[in-house]
Structure formats: structure tokens, C-alpha cells
Amino acid sequence: MYIKDLYAISPQKTHDLSFENGDWKVLNEYIYKAIEPSYQDLIPNAQLRRMGKAVRMGMGVSLPLLGRNPKPDGIIFGTANGGLEDCIKFLNQIVEYNEGTLTPTNFVQSTPNALAGQIALLSENMSYNVTHVNGSLAFESALLDASLFFDEHAKEEKRLLLGAVEEISDYNYNIDRLGERFKKELVSNEELLDSETGGSYCGEGSTQFYLSNNPENSLAKFTAFKQSSHLFHDEIAEFVMRFLEEQNLTASDIDCLLLGRNGDVTTDSWYQKVEQLFGEKPTVYFKKSVGEYRTVSAFASYLAVRLLNGQAHYLIENGATVKPRTILIYNHFDAVRHSLILIQK
């Protein structure tokens, strides 16, 4: 799957490429909120006022991509929660109004597939449209769906809009905080990976890719990906090496690692075990830039494409001068669901 274009809204200034050009934002907050661009030229004010944050961020990413590329043959998204804030508002209204006259806007935007539907409506796209809500493997499931789509249409040129979106709502943040996924003490993201306590900090954002099965003028390609659940700690090395063998690669063929270390002392040892397989390879720890959320692997993929195209090299540990051609992303959530994504130039 060849990546022709991409765009992201995140807790860093990715929407105007300031982040890629060296403007790294120091975050000293419990919640890493997305830095949103002005939507005035993209979305009519009447619609913008009624949009939940997840839909707003998603539209803010998809409309620029659709504006500079041909209409895609499908729209595929991954999200763990969708517009959960609007869902909670709608459920509260059911109680408050005793199932009477409810606000339709909150109902429309309360479903995870609200973004994919809005994009289809605004772009008049009546093609394949799917949203995967598979928790912390939602983006990986969307990748698998896209791969199957291209396999099915291998004899003709096809295009897809692929992406992920996640927002921080008070509801899911508080649930995760009570589940001890987030830190109780406050340290900046500069010091996050040196923290010796449990939990991390919550992030959010939307990342999207415009894909094609035609390699011409592509920025990079999703070469392979793999996911697994409930691995034992001593199985992760075999999981990674078997993945490389399936692609006829060895550890020495990987030019750069993108690892999801997040400062959680209880689960970062998984990443350290993977690092040991590759020695002193150049590495990027992407979660200290954008925080922890269930579809953050989409942002990692975005960052990998930027690195392959000569941007954001200041983020690379022990090898900022390297010019990578093959990047391996490893991420897990709660050390339960694990994913590997291989992206090449």
C-alpha cells in the first residue's frame, strides 16, 4: 500500500509542519490536548458549531487531503472510542428529558462511525465506508482492511482514505485514570521516559493517509504489519524476529526503530527487550511527543513517513544524521495488545 499524501492533527504542531521542522512543544500537563488549526476555510460555521471534537479534528485532516487528491474508492477509519463525549451527552439527555425531546446532533455524533459518515456526506462519496472499533488495535485493523481491499482490486488502480481519530473526553479519561493508566504526579514530556512511576499521560489526535496501489510518486509504503494479543514477556523477541523473517529481513536491515515507550515503569520493559534485539539502532520514542492513546500507532506511522522523507530527524536518538529507508514501529497498550508496522521508502 503506497502512501501518496498524509496529514495529522496532534498535541504537536503537525498541522503546519512546524513540529517536523524542529518546533518540539514541551508539555507539562496531565492531558496532552491536540493543537487544532483554524477550520474557518474548511468547514462552514453552522456545521462547525455542531461538531464534536473527534469529528472536527477528523474533518480538519480529511478535507485538505481530499481537496488535493482524487476522490478515493473507500474510506476506512480506526478508533477506540469515536466521539465518546457526545455519546455521554446524549445518554445524559435521555435521563434529563425522560426520553423526551432530545438533541439530534449529539445522537448523530455519538457513534464511532460518525466521522467516516460525515466525510462521505461532505465529499459525496458513496464508496466503501468502514470504521473499525477494535480498541488499541483499531488502526491496525483498518490497515488490514485496506490491504484486503487492495488485494481484491489488484488489477485496477484504487485509492483509499485511511486514518484514525481519538479524543480525550472527561468520561474515558477518568475511567483510565482510575485504572492507573495515567500518572498521579506531573513531569514534563522532556523527563517522561526517565520517570520511575506507573502510568503515562493521555493524548489525542487524528492522523490520515491517502493510499494507492500505484507506486508512482509515493512518499513511502506500508510494507507489512502484524498484531497479537496476550503475549508473554519472553515471547516478544520471537514475535518480532518471526515478523522480520516473514519479510525476508534481519535486524540489521532495519534503519530506525519507532518505539512506544511512555514512561510507565510497569510496561516499558517490553520496549527495552525489543531494543536489545537491534543493538544501538537509531530510535524515536514517539509518545513523549503526543502522549498515550489507543490509536497512537497511526501517528507513529505518520512520523515514520516524515522521517523517510528527510523531516523530523532531530527526534532520532543516537543517529540524527541517519537517512532511513526501512522503519519498524513497535507499540503495545497495557502490554496486552501488541503491533508491528513496517514502513519503507
N, C-alpha and C positions, 0 to 999 in steps of 0.2 A: 504494500500500500504506500503510494508515493504522496508526500506532503507538499502541496503546492502553495499553501498560504496558512497563516496561523495568527492568532490574536489572543490576548489574555487580559483580564482584569484581576488584580490580586492585591494583597497588602503592600506590595511594592509598586513603583510607578512603571508598570509594564505597558500601560495603555498608550504611552507616548515614547516608549523605548528608553526612557531616562535610566531605568534600572539596568538595562542591557549595556548602557554606555558608562556605567560606573557610579550612578547615583543610588547607593545602597542605604535604605532607610533604617536607622536604628530604632527598634521598637522596644519600649519599656512599659508594656501594658499586659493585662491578663488576657485580652482579646485582640487578635490581630485583624482589624477590620479592613475590608477591601478599599482601596483608593479608587473611587469611581470618577470617570471623566464626565464632562458635560454631555448630556443626552439631547440638548435642545435641537441640534441639527439632525438628529437621528429619529427621534420619537416625538410625535405630536403631544403637546402639553396635556390635552384631555385624556390621552391614553396613559401618559407617564404618571399622572397623579393616581391612577388606579392600579398601577403595577406594584406587586410585591418586590422585595429586594432581589430575590433569586431570578425572577422573570426579567427585572430591569437590568441586572448585570448580564444575563444571558443574551438579551436583545442588544445590549450595548456592544457585545462581542460579535454576534452573528450578523447584524446588519452591515457593518463595514466589510466583513468577509463576503457577504452576498452581493454587496454593491460593486465589488471589483472582480468578481468571478462569475462564470456562467451558472445558471440555475442548477443546483445539484439534483441527482436522481434519488436522493434519500436523505433523511435527517435522523441521526442516531445520537442519543444522549445517555449519559450515565449520571445518576445522582443517588445519594443515600437517603436524603430527606425531602428533596424538592422544596416547595415553598411552605415549610412547616409552620412558619409564623402565621401565615394566612389560614392555614388549616386549624390552628388553635383558636384564632379569632372567630372562625366560622363555628366551631364546636361550642365556644363560649356563648355565641349569639343564640344557638339553639336553646340553651338553658335560659339565657336572659330574656328572650322573647317568647319563651314557652312554645317553641316550634311554630311561631307565627311568621310575620313578615321578616325575612332575613335578607341581608345584603348579598346580592348575587355575585358581586365582584370577588369577595372572599371565597365563595364556593368555587368559582371558576378557577381561581389561582391556588386552590388548596391541594390540587392533585400533583403528583410528581411530573406528569407529562404536560403540565401547563406551558412550559417553555417551548417544547417541541411543537405543540399545537399553535401557540402564538406566532412562532416563526413561520410555520406553514401557512397560516392565515394571512400574515402581512406580506409574504413573498408569493402568495398564490401558488404554493407548491403542493400538489396533490399526489406526490410520490410516496415511497416507503417512509414510514414515520414510526419510530420506536424509542421508548425510554426504558432503560434498564435500571431497576431499583434493587441492586444486589449488595447493599451495604458498602463495605470498604472495598469490594471488588466490582463496583458498578461500572467504573470506567474500563476495567479490563474486560468485562462482559460486553460493553459497547464495542471495544476493539475486536473481540471475537466475532460479533455480529457483522461488523464491517468487513472483516476478512472473508466470511462466508458469502456475503453479498457480492464481493468482487470475484470470488471463485465461481459463483453461479453465473456471472456475466463476463466470463473471461474472454469471450470472443468479440466483445464490443467495448468501446471506451465508456466508462461510467465515472461519476463523481459523487462524493458524499460529503455532507457536513457532519463532522464527528466532534463531540465535546462532552464536557462535564460542568456541573454547577453545584455549588454548595453555599448556603447562607448560614450565619450564626443567628439562631433565634434564642430568646431567653429560655424557652422550654428545653430544647435539646442541649443547650449549654449547661443549664442547671442539672439536668439528668447526668450528663457526662462528668460534671464536677463532683457530684455526689458519688459517682462511681470511681472517683480518684484518678480520672484520666488527665486532669489538669492540676498544675502546681498551686499550692496554697501561698507560697512566698513569691515575691516578684523579683526577677532578674531580667536584664536586658537580653535581647537576642544575640548580642555580641558575646555574652557569657553563657548562653543557654547550654551549649554542649559540654561545658565544664561543670554543670550543675550535678550535684550528688544526691538529688532527691527524686522522688517518683513524680510522674506526670509531665506534661508539656504545656503549651499554650495553644488556644484554639485559633484556627484561621478560617478563611473563606475565599471564594472567588469563582470565576468562570474562565475556562480555557477551551478553545475550539480550534479545530483543524479542518482545512479544506483538502480533501483527499481525492486521488485519481488512480486508476490502474495504468495510466500512461506516464512513463518516466520522464518525458520531455519537460525541461525547465523546473524540475522538482528541487526542493530545498533539502530533503532527506527522505528516508523511508522507514516505516515500521517493518523491520525485518522479521521479528518473531516476538512472541510473548507467551508467558506461562503463569498459571496461578495454582495455588494449593491452599488447603485449609488444614489446621490442626497437625502441623509438622512437629516432631520432637526437636529439641535444640540440637541434638547430634545428627539430625538428618538434613540440616540446611545446607551444609557443604556439598553433600551428594546431590541435592536438589539443583544447586547452581551449576555444578560441573556437568551433570547429565544434560541440563539445558544447553550448555555450550557444545557438548558433544553432538547433540541433535542438529546443531547448526554448523557442524564441522569446524568448530573453533576451539581454541585453548585459552587459558588465562592470559597468555602473552599477546593474544590478538586484540584484547580489549585496551583501548587507548585511554579511557576515562571512566570512572565509576560515579554514578549518582546514587547516593545512599540517603535513606530517610531517617537518619539519626535525629532525635528530637529532644534530647536531654533527659529522657526518662531512664533513670538508673536501673529500673526493673526490666527493661526490654532492649536497651541499646546494645547489649552483649550479642544479640543476633547479628547486628551490623558489623560489629567487631570481628565476629567469626568469619563473615564473608570477606571483610577487608584482608584478613590473613591469607586468603586464597590467592590474592593478587599482589601481595608484597607492598611496594611503595608506589603503586599506581596513582596518577593524578586523580583527585577525588573532589566531588562537590557535595556538601551537605545542604540540601535544598530547603529543609524545613525550618532552619533558623532564619530564613528569609520570609517565609509565608505562614509558618505555623503548622499545626496538625489538623487535618480534616480527612474525611473518608475518601474523597476523590482527588487527593493531592498528587497522586501519580500522574494525573493529566497535566498539572503544572510542571512536574519533573520532566515529562515528555516535551513540553514546550521549551523548557530551559535547555534540554539536550539538543534540540534543533537549532536554537540560537548559538550554542557552543560550537556545533558542527559548521556553522556559517560565520565563525570568527567573532562572535559577540560574547559579552559577559565573561571573558576569560579571567577577570580579576577574582572570580568566585572560586577558582580551582586551587585546591590545596596542593602543595608540593609539586607544582608543574604548570604555572600560569602561562608559560611560553609554548606549551604543547598545542599542536593543531590536530585535534582528534578526528578520526574518521569512523570509529566504531565506539559506541557508548552503551554501557549496560546500566540499567536502572533496577535497583532492588528496594522494595518497600514492603512494610508489613503494618498491620493495625492490631494493636494489643497482642502482638506475637501470635495471633491466631490465623489471620488470612495473609498470605504471602504472594507477592507478584514479582515477576521479572519481565522487563521490556528491553528489547534490543533495537536500537536505532542507529542507522548507518547513513553516511553521506552518499 
